Amino acid sequence: MKYKLMIAMFTLGLVDQVEDDIAAVELTKSNNTIVYQTMHVGIFPCIINEGDFFYFVYIDDVTEIRCGEPPE
């Protein structure tokens, strides 16, 4: 029987501004560098507002966006 090792990595995001259907966000990578991006609000699984946190989960070859702060 084979077992797959499941490793989850997180990238933390913060919504800076929402205008029309575009969100300006800050992404903090695992090496603590900050990247500024724009993202369409339709890719979020929740309604987002300025100041909201979200994070990316990478498990195997799947990337998910989740709302809120990641679990500790």
VOGU-129119 format. One record per atom (N, C-alpha, C, O): atom name; residue in three letters; x, y, z. Coordinates in pm, whole numbers. Layout:
<nodes>
site / code / east / north / up
CA / ALA / X / Y / Z
...
</nodes>
This chain:
<nodes>
site / code / east / north / up
N / MET / 84 / -118 / 0
CA / MET / 0 / 0 / 0
C / MET / 89 / 124 / 0
O / MET / 183 / 134 / 79
N / LYS / 58 / 217 / -87
CA / LYS / 136 / 341 / -95
C / LYS / 66 / 451 / -17
O / LYS / -57 / 462 / -16
N / TYR / 147 / 532 / 49
CA / TYR / 95 / 648 / 121
C / TYR / 152 / 773 / 58
O / TYR / 271 / 779 / 27
N / LYS / 69 / 871 / 39
CA / LYS / 115 / 1000 / -13
C / LYS / 139 / 1095 / 102
O / LYS / 55 / 1108 / 192
N / LEU / 250 / 1158 / 100
CA / LEU / 279 / 1261 / 199
C / LEU / 213 / 1390 / 153
O / LEU / 240 / 1438 / 43
N / MET / 129 / 1446 / 236
CA / MET / 57 / 1568 / 200
C / MET / 124 / 1685 / 271
O / MET / 123 / 1693 / 394
N / ILE / 180 / 1774 / 193
CA / ILE / 246 / 1892 / 249
C / ILE / 165 / 2014 / 208
O / ILE / 141 / 2036 / 90
N / ALA / 126 / 2092 / 305
CA / ALA / 51 / 2215 / 278
C / ALA / 142 / 2335 / 300
O / ALA / 208 / 2345 / 403
N / MET / 145 / 2425 / 203
CA / MET / 221 / 2548 / 215
C / MET / 123 / 2664 / 201
O / MET / 24 / 2654 / 129
N / PHE / 151 / 2772 / 271
CA / PHE / 60 / 2885 / 271
C / PHE / 127 / 3010 / 215
O / PHE / 247 / 3032 / 234
N / THR / 49 / 3090 / 146
CA / THR / 86 / 3227 / 112
C / THR / -26 / 3313 / 167
O / THR / -143 / 3292 / 133
N / LEU / 7 / 3409 / 250
CA / LEU / -93 / 3493 / 316
C / LEU / -119 / 3617 / 232
O / LEU / -26 / 3678 / 180
N / GLY / -246 / 3654 / 218
CA / GLY / -285 / 3772 / 143
C / GLY / -367 / 3868 / 227
O / GLY / -435 / 3827 / 321
N / LEU / -360 / 3995 / 192
CA / LEU / -436 / 4100 / 257
C / LEU / -496 / 4188 / 148
O / LEU / -425 / 4232 / 58
N / VAL / -625 / 4212 / 157
CA / VAL / -693 / 4297 / 58
C / VAL / -669 / 4443 / 96
O / VAL / -711 / 4487 / 203
N / ASP / -603 / 4516 / 7
CA / ASP / -576 / 4658 / 30
C / ASP / -693 / 4745 / -15
O / ASP / -733 / 4839 / 54
N / GLN / -746 / 4712 / -133
CA / GLN / -849 / 4798 / -192
C / GLN / -933 / 4715 / -289
O / GLN / -881 / 4628 / -359
N / VAL / -1062 / 4744 / -292
CA / VAL / -1152 / 4680 / -389
C / VAL / -1220 / 4790 / -468
O / VAL / -1285 / 4878 / -410
N / GLU / -1206 / 4785 / -599
CA / GLU / -1268 / 4884 / -686
C / GLU / -1327 / 4811 / -805
O / GLU / -1256 / 4742 / -879
N / ASP / -1457 / 4826 / -823
CA / ASP / -1530 / 4752 / -926
C / ASP / -1509 / 4603 / -901
O / ASP / -1544 / 4553 / -794
N / ASP / -1454 / 4532 / -996
CA / ASP / -1433 / 4388 / -981
C / ASP / -1287 / 4351 / -961
O / ASP / -1249 / 4236 / -980
N / ILE / -1205 / 4449 / -923
CA / ILE / -1061 / 4426 / -907
C / ILE / -1019 / 4456 / -763
O / ILE / -1057 / 4558 / -706
N / ALA / -940 / 4365 / -707
CA / ALA / -886 / 4383 / -572
C / ALA / -736 / 4405 / -581
O / ALA / -666 / 4328 / -648
N / ALA / -687 / 4509 / -515
CA / ALA / -544 / 4529 / -499
C / ALA / -505 / 4459 / -370
O / ALA / -560 / 4488 / -264
N / VAL / -410 / 4366 / -378
CA / VAL / -377 / 4282 / -263
C / VAL / -227 / 4282 / -237
O / VAL / -146 / 4309 / -327
N / GLU / -191 / 4250 / -112
CA / GLU / -53 / 4225 / -72
C / GLU / -41 / 4076 / -44
O / GLU / -120 / 4021 / 33
N / LEU / 56 / 4012 / -104
CA / LEU / 81 / 3870 / -79
C / LEU / 213 / 3855 / -6
O / LEU / 315 / 3904 / -54
N / THR / 212 / 3789 / 109
CA / THR / 334 / 3762 / 183
C / THR / 374 / 3618 / 158
O / THR / 303 / 3525 / 196
N / LYS / 487 / 3602 / 93
CA / LYS / 535 / 3469 / 57
C / LYS / 601 / 3401 / 176
O / LYS / 624 / 3464 / 280
N / SER / 633 / 3274 / 162
CA / SER / 692 / 3198 / 272
C / SER / 828 / 3252 / 314
O / SER / 869 / 3229 / 428
N / ASN / 899 / 3323 / 226
CA / ASN / 1028 / 3382 / 264
C / ASN / 1011 / 3525 / 317
O / ASN / 1108 / 3600 / 329
N / ASN / 887 / 3562 / 350
CA / ASN / 851 / 3692 / 409
C / ASN / 869 / 3811 / 314
O / ASN / 877 / 3925 / 360
N / THR / 875 / 3787 / 185
CA / THR / 875 / 3897 / 90
C / THR / 730 / 3931 / 55
O / THR / 644 / 3843 / 50
N / ILE / 705 / 4058 / 29
CA / ILE / 570 / 4104 / -3
C / ILE / 563 / 4136 / -151
O / ILE / 650 / 4205 / -205
N / VAL / 459 / 4087 / -215
CA / VAL / 435 / 4111 / -357
C / VAL / 300 / 4181 / -368
O / VAL / 204 / 4140 / -303
N / TYR / 292 / 4284 / -449
CA / TYR / 167 / 4356 / -472
C / TYR / 107 / 4309 / -604
O / TYR / 175 / 4308 / -706
N / GLN / -20 / 4271 / -601
CA / GLN / -88 / 4217 / -719
C / GLN / -228 / 4275 / -728
O / GLN / -281 / 4332 / -633
N / THR / -287 / 4260 / -845
CA / THR / -431 / 4284 / -860
C / THR / -495 / 4151 / -896
O / THR / -438 / 4071 / -971
N / MET / -614 / 4128 / -842
CA / MET / -684 / 4002 / -864
C / MET / -832 / 4032 / -888
O / MET / -887 / 4124 / -828
N / HIS / -894 / 3957 / -974
CA / HIS / -1037 / 3971 / -998
C / HIS / -1112 / 3915 / -877
O / HIS / -1078 / 3808 / -828
N / VAL / -1214 / 3986 / -830
CA / VAL / -1287 / 3943 / -711
C / VAL / -1362 / 3811 / -733
O / VAL / -1398 / 3744 / -637
N / GLY / -1385 / 3775 / -858
CA / GLY / -1457 / 3651 / -887
C / GLY / -1381 / 3525 / -853
O / GLY / -1441 / 3417 / -847
N / ILE / -1249 / 3534 / -831
CA / ILE / -1174 / 3412 / -797
C / ILE / -1177 / 3380 / -648
O / ILE / -1132 / 3273 / -606
N / PHE / -1229 / 3472 / -567
CA / PHE / -1237 / 3448 / -423
C / PHE / -1364 / 3368 / -391
O / PHE / -1469 / 3391 / -451
N / PRO / -1354 / 3274 / -299
CA / PRO / -1471 / 3193 / -263
C / PRO / -1563 / 3262 / -162
O / PRO / -1653 / 3199 / -107
N / CYS / -1541 / 3391 / -138
CA / CYS / -1622 / 3467 / -43
C / CYS / -1629 / 3611 / -93
O / CYS / -1561 / 3648 / -189
N / ILE / -1710 / 3690 / -28
CA / ILE / -1715 / 3834 / -58
C / ILE / -1602 / 3900 / 20
O / ILE / -1591 / 3882 / 142
N / ILE / -1518 / 3976 / -49
CA / ILE / -1403 / 4036 / 17
C / ILE / -1423 / 4186 / 33
O / ILE / -1494 / 4251 / -44
N / ASN / -1359 / 4239 / 136
CA / ASN / -1360 / 4382 / 166
C / ASN / -1219 / 4425 / 201
O / ASN / -1132 / 4342 / 228
N / GLU / -1195 / 4556 / 200
CA / GLU / -1064 / 4607 / 238
C / GLU / -1030 / 4560 / 379
O / GLU / -1114 / 4566 / 469
N / GLY / -906 / 4514 / 396
CA / GLY / -860 / 4469 / 527
C / GLY / -881 / 4320 / 552
O / GLY / -834 / 4269 / 654
N / ASP / -949 / 4249 / 462
CA / ASP / -973 / 4106 / 480
C / ASP / -847 / 4026 / 448
O / ASP / -770 / 4061 / 359
N / PHE / -829 / 3918 / 522
CA / PHE / -720 / 3825 / 496
C / PHE / -771 / 3710 / 412
O / PHE / -889 / 3675 / 415
N / PHE / -680 / 3652 / 335
CA / PHE / -706 / 3528 / 262
C / PHE / -572 / 3458 / 248
O / PHE / -467 / 3517 / 273
N / TYR / -577 / 3334 / 208
CA / TYR / -451 / 3262 / 190
C / TYR / -466 / 3156 / 82
O / TYR / -575 / 3108 / 52
N / PHE / -352 / 3121 / 26
CA / PHE / -346 / 3016 / -75
C / PHE / -297 / 2889 / -6
O / PHE / -206 / 2894 / 77
N / VAL / -356 / 2778 / -40
CA / VAL / -312 / 2649 / 9
C / VAL / -266 / 2568 / -111
O / VAL / -338 / 2556 / -210
N / TYR / -145 / 2514 / -101
CA / TYR / -90 / 2430 / -207
C / TYR / -77 / 2289 / -153
O / TYR / 9 / 2262 / -69
N / ILE / -161 / 2199 / -200
CA / ILE / -157 / 2060 / -156
C / ILE / -143 / 1975 / -282
O / ILE / -226 / 1983 / -373
N / ASP / -39 / 1894 / -285
CA / ASP / -6 / 1817 / -404
C / ASP / 4 / 1914 / -522
O / ASP / 87 / 2005 / -518
N / ASP / -76 / 1899 / -623
CA / ASP / -70 / 1989 / -739
C / ASP / -193 / 2079 / -748
O / ASP / -226 / 2129 / -855
N / VAL / -260 / 2100 / -635
CA / VAL / -383 / 2179 / -633
C / VAL / -359 / 2308 / -553
O / VAL / -302 / 2304 / -444
N / THR / -405 / 2420 / -608
CA / THR / -397 / 2548 / -539
C / THR / -538 / 2595 / -507
O / THR / -624 / 2598 / -595
N / GLU / -561 / 2630 / -381
CA / GLU / -692 / 2681 / -338
C / GLU / -674 / 2817 / -273
O / GLU / -572 / 2844 / -210
N / ILE / -774 / 2903 / -290
CA / ILE / -780 / 3029 / -216
C / ILE / -885 / 3009 / -107
O / ILE / -997 / 2965 / -133
N / ARG / -846 / 3042 / 16
CA / ARG / -938 / 3032 / 129
C / ARG / -946 / 3168 / 198
O / ARG / -847 / 3241 / 206
N / CYS / -1062 / 3201 / 248
CA / CYS / -1083 / 3330 / 314
C / CYS / -1050 / 3321 / 463
O / CYS / -1061 / 3215 / 524
N / GLY / -1009 / 3433 / 518
CA / GLY / -971 / 3438 / 660
C / GLY / -822 / 3415 / 677
O / GLY / -746 / 3417 / 580
N / GLU / -781 / 3395 / 800
CA / GLU / -641 / 3368 / 830
C / GLU / -618 / 3217 / 831
O / GLU / -709 / 3141 / 866
N / PRO / -497 / 3172 / 794
CA / PRO / -473 / 3028 / 794
C / PRO / -469 / 2973 / 936
O / PRO / -438 / 3046 / 1030
N / PRO / -501 / 2845 / 952
CA / PRO / -493 / 2785 / 1084
C / PRO / -348 / 2783 / 1133
O / PRO / -255 / 2776 / 1053
N / GLU / -331 / 2790 / 1261
CA / GLU / -194 / 2792 / 1318
C / GLU / -137 / 2656 / 1326
O / GLU / -24 / 2639 / 1371
</nodes>
